[in-house]
Amino acid sequence: MLSLPINRPLPRVPCLVGSLPGARARALIKRDQAVTSPSYTRVYSLVAARGEGCMLEDVDGNVFLDLTAGIAVAATGHAHPEVVQAIQNQAASLLHMSGTDFYYEPMVALAENLAARAPFPMPINGTRARLFFTNSGAESNEGAIKLARYYTGRFHIIAFLGAFHGRTYGAMSLTGSKAVQRQNFGPLLPGVTHIPYGTHAGLDYLEEKLFPTVLPPEEVAAIFIEPIQGEGGYIVPEDGVLERLRRICDRYGILMVVDEVQSGMGRTGRLFAVEHWGIMPDIITLAKGIASGLPLGAILARPELMTWPPGSHATTFGGNPVACAAANVTLRLLEAGLIDNACQMGELLFSGLTQLAERFQCVSLPRGKGLMLAIDVLDRAGNLNTELRDRIVEQAFLRGLLLLGCGKAAIRFCPPLVIDSNQIQVALQIIDNLLVELT
């Protein structure tokens, strides 16, 4: 049993008290390896015990600066006291009653809050959106596939190379990130076509090659796109691409489904990343940062699209009252200052990463928006260097900084939105020191 004091405040910078991994961590990792699936992708030997803001403490008392937020999930930081209080209050009154079959206030309140903020046209009467709550991003995308096919009566779906939409069968069929995520799992969902992401050349290929030959646009139900590609490398589309995609969808009656699972909930400095381009999608899928760490996702659709009848789509745990209570507080905290902080700290981090790129030939200029940023790691010839990227991520852990890769050789920066300027400077200094040592 862990005996670390749970009410002791954590330092706001890394504090390592022993070699990594420590004795307790090694013991737990050994237990884990005997009983859990080998499909998990543990990057380094972090055994987390508790968190506070941007800091994580492991089972041996080592404290780390977390620039991963549990893969962009802990939007309000680890164990934000207001989120924790909301969870405790709700758990004391109602843990579960399945919103598929019954009603409860936290789920209705969250649907109202998100519907009011959806970047959809405002109808003369009614609300901007209707919602279906899920447990995860994959489930949100699965439901969006069903909704798009149901509403349009069409079969085909377009997705993008480099995309990540989840690992369940429908979501995996949309995913085009890594071969290992699809290998040996076929046959996948039929009717999915992938095109290059984020470029006008990719849309030229769609309109000039695919539509006239093998993919009649009148049979396409939806185009699924991440406004900033996540697992694929934090790739920002070329100027005008999302606007052009919207016009293509309008021209042929295709639904534009925007996957905001990683980019949404304030991470880019807007509640929804697609708002940076001023376009209105038809469906939005959410998860990750929506409930500050509790399992929750959502499908937001223009009201006229969500016409499926009772029983056509459902879920037992989606919209759980405790998760909804956490999400309502999360949304309030985001709008009370954390979205603004994502803008300000994102600019500071972008500037610092730019200075690193100017000093070291092995890293590219940064890309992204807000606190969804990435750099590529390069070899001396300027090619992507996966091996060096992995070494940097591993060595950063050994110095108290938690990072994650994405794409082929990128390092992503997706910290909790509560990060401050001092923590960003500490992170940049650790990376600077590492680049000096490794290159």
ChimeraX attribute file (.defattr): number of C-alpha atoms within 10 A of each C-alpha:
attribute: neighborCount
match mode: 1-to-1
recipient: residues
	/A:1	5
	/A:2	9
	/A:3	7
	/A:4	14
	/A:5	8
	/A:6	11
	/A:7	6
	/A:8	7
	/A:9	9
	/A:10	20
	/A:11	15
	/A:12	19
	/A:13	20
	/A:14	22
	/A:15	17
	/A:16	17
	/A:17	11
	/A:18	11
	/A:19	11
	/A:20	19
	/A:21	20
	/A:22	18
	/A:23	13
	/A:24	16
	/A:25	19
	/A:26	17
	/A:27	11
	/A:28	12
	/A:29	15
	/A:30	11
	/A:31	11
	/A:32	12
	/A:33	10
	/A:34	9
	/A:35	8
	/A:36	9
	/A:37	9
	/A:38	10
	/A:39	6
	/A:40	7
	/A:41	7
	/A:42	8
	/A:43	13
	/A:44	17
	/A:45	16
	/A:46	22
	/A:47	19
	/A:48	16
	/A:49	17
	/A:50	17
	/A:51	21
	/A:52	17
	/A:53	24
	/A:54	28
	/A:55	27
	/A:56	28
	/A:57	24
	/A:58	22
	/A:59	22
	/A:60	23
	/A:61	20
	/A:62	22
	/A:63	25
	/A:64	28
	/A:65	29
	/A:66	31
	/A:67	25
	/A:68	20
	/A:69	29
	/A:70	20
	/A:71	18
	/A:72	28
	/A:73	26
	/A:74	27
	/A:75	35
	/A:76	29
	/A:77	25
	/A:78	24
	/A:79	17
	/A:80	19
	/A:81	13
	/A:82	14
	/A:83	24
	/A:84	16
	/A:85	15
	/A:86	20
	/A:87	21
	/A:88	15
	/A:89	13
	/A:90	19
	/A:91	15
	/A:92	10
	/A:93	10
	/A:94	12
	/A:95	14
	/A:96	16
	/A:97	15
	/A:98	17
	/A:99	20
	/A:100	18
	/A:101	11
	/A:102	7
	/A:103	12
	/A:104	15
	/A:105	11
	/A:106	20
	/A:107	22
	/A:108	15
	/A:109	15
	/A:110	22
	/A:111	21
	/A:112	16
	/A:113	15
	/A:114	19
	/A:115	20
	/A:116	15
	/A:117	13
	/A:118	23
	/A:119	23
	/A:120	21
	/A:121	13
	/A:122	13
	/A:123	12
	/A:124	7
	/A:125	6
	/A:126	8
	/A:127	17
	/A:128	22
	/A:129	28
	/A:130	21
	/A:131	21
	/A:132	22
	/A:133	28
	/A:134	27
	/A:135	22
	/A:136	21
	/A:137	26
	/A:138	24
	/A:139	27
	/A:140	28
	/A:141	32
	/A:142	24
	/A:143	22
	/A:144	27
	/A:145	21
	/A:146	15
	/A:147	23
	/A:148	27
	/A:149	18
	/A:150	17
	/A:151	15
	/A:152	17
	/A:153	12
	/A:154	17
	/A:155	17
	/A:156	21
	/A:157	25
	/A:158	20
	/A:159	24
	/A:160	24
	/A:161	19
	/A:162	25
	/A:163	27
	/A:164	27
	/A:165	31
	/A:166	21
	/A:167	17
	/A:168	15
	/A:169	17
	/A:170	22
	/A:171	22
	/A:172	22
	/A:173	27
	/A:174	32
	/A:175	27
	/A:176	21
	/A:177	23
	/A:178	16
	/A:179	9
	/A:180	8
	/A:181	15
	/A:182	17
	/A:183	8
	/A:184	8
	/A:185	11
	/A:186	9
	/A:187	9
	/A:188	15
	/A:189	12
	/A:190	11
	/A:191	16
	/A:192	19
	/A:193	18
	/A:194	20
	/A:195	18
	/A:196	17
	/A:197	24
	/A:198	24
	/A:199	16
	/A:200	18
	/A:201	13
	/A:202	17
	/A:203	19
	/A:204	11
	/A:205	13
	/A:206	20
	/A:207	15
	/A:208	11
	/A:209	12
	/A:210	16
	/A:211	15
	/A:212	11
	/A:213	9
	/A:214	8
	/A:215	18
	/A:216	12
	/A:217	22
	/A:218	15
	/A:219	18
	/A:220	26
	/A:221	28
	/A:222	28
	/A:223	25
	/A:224	26
	/A:225	24
	/A:226	32
	/A:227	25
	/A:228	28
	/A:229	26
	/A:230	27
	/A:231	22
	/A:232	23
	/A:233	25
	/A:234	29
	/A:235	21
	/A:236	19
	/A:237	17
	/A:238	11
	/A:239	12
	/A:240	13
	/A:241	20
	/A:242	23
	/A:243	13
	/A:244	13
	/A:245	18
	/A:246	19
	/A:247	14
	/A:248	19
	/A:249	19
	/A:250	12
	/A:251	11
	/A:252	14
	/A:253	16
	/A:254	25
	/A:255	24
	/A:256	25
	/A:257	25
	/A:258	25
	/A:259	31
	/A:260	27
	/A:261	29
	/A:262	30
	/A:263	31
	/A:264	29
	/A:265	28
	/A:266	26
	/A:267	33
	/A:268	28
	/A:269	27
	/A:270	21
	/A:271	21
	/A:272	23
	/A:273	25
	/A:274	23
	/A:275	17
	/A:276	13
	/A:277	13
	/A:278	11
	/A:279	13
	/A:280	19
	/A:281	22
	/A:282	23
	/A:283	29
	/A:284	31
	/A:285	32
	/A:286	29
	/A:287	32
	/A:288	27
	/A:289	33
	/A:290	30
	/A:291	26
	/A:292	30
	/A:293	23
	/A:294	22
	/A:295	22
	/A:296	28
	/A:297	29
	/A:298	27
	/A:299	26
	/A:300	30
	/A:301	25
	/A:302	23
	/A:303	18
	/A:304	12
	/A:305	18
	/A:306	19
	/A:307	12
	/A:308	12
	/A:309	7
	/A:310	9
	/A:311	9
	/A:312	10
	/A:313	12
	/A:314	16
	/A:315	16
	/A:316	14
	/A:317	18
	/A:318	24
	/A:319	30
	/A:320	25
	/A:321	27
	/A:322	25
	/A:323	29
	/A:324	29
	/A:325	27
	/A:326	26
	/A:327	30
	/A:328	21
	/A:329	22
	/A:330	25
	/A:331	24
	/A:332	12
	/A:333	17
	/A:334	24
	/A:335	14
	/A:336	11
	/A:337	12
	/A:338	23
	/A:339	25
	/A:340	19
	/A:341	22
	/A:342	29
	/A:343	20
	/A:344	17
	/A:345	22
	/A:346	28
	/A:347	15
	/A:348	18
	/A:349	22
	/A:350	24
	/A:351	14
	/A:352	19
	/A:353	23
	/A:354	18
	/A:355	15
	/A:356	22
	/A:357	18
	/A:358	13
	/A:359	13
	/A:360	15
	/A:361	17
	/A:362	24
	/A:363	25
	/A:364	20
	/A:365	17
	/A:366	24
	/A:367	19
	/A:368	21
	/A:369	23
	/A:370	28
	/A:371	31
	/A:372	27
	/A:373	27
	/A:374	27
	/A:375	27
	/A:376	27
	/A:377	25
	/A:378	21
	/A:379	16
	/A:380	10
	/A:381	9
	/A:382	13
	/A:383	12
	/A:384	19
	/A:385	19
	/A:386	20
	/A:387	13
	/A:388	18
	/A:389	25
	/A:390	20
	/A:391	13
	/A:392	21
	/A:393	20
	/A:394	18
	/A:395	19
	/A:396	19
	/A:397	22
	/A:398	18
	/A:399	18
	/A:400	22
	/A:401	25
	/A:402	26
	/A:403	26
	/A:404	24
	/A:405	23
	/A:406	20
	/A:407	21
	/A:408	19
	/A:409	21
	/A:410	27
	/A:411	25
	/A:412	28
	/A:413	29
	/A:414	29
	/A:415	31
	/A:416	29
	/A:417	32
	/A:418	20
	/A:419	25
	/A:420	17
	/A:421	14
	/A:422	11
	/A:423	19
	/A:424	20
	/A:425	14
	/A:426	16
	/A:427	23
	/A:428	18
	/A:429	14
	/A:430	16
	/A:431	20
	/A:432	17
	/A:433	11
	/A:434	17
	/A:435	18
	/A:436	10
	/A:437	8
	/A:438	11
	/A:439	11
